[in-house]
Amino acid sequence: MGTVWGLPAERVVTAVRRDADVQADQSVLFTSDRVRATCRVGFGFPHPAALVRIRLAAT
């Protein structure tokens, strides 16, 4: 059994808390990933009644 949440796009607010930080690394430990980007993002739901919870029954 699981739960699915329905969120209407017009009722969700996305806020970037600060600019993205992009760093490149040439060291031996970064042989497959040489670029790293981090960013703080927050989500808000100003109209809670618009959220829909769908419970899935086990099959």
Stockholm file with secondary structure:
# STOCKHOLM 1.0

chainA/1-59         MGTVWGLPAERVVTAVRRDADVQADQSVLFTSDRVRATCRVGFGFPHPAALVRIRLAAT
#=GR chainA/1-59 SS CEEEEECCGGGCEEEECSCCEEEECCSGGGSSCCEEEECCEEEECSCGGGCEEEEECCC
#=GC SS_cons        CEEEEECCGGGCEEEECSCCEEEECCSGGGSSCCEEEECCEEEECSCGGGCEEEEECCC
//
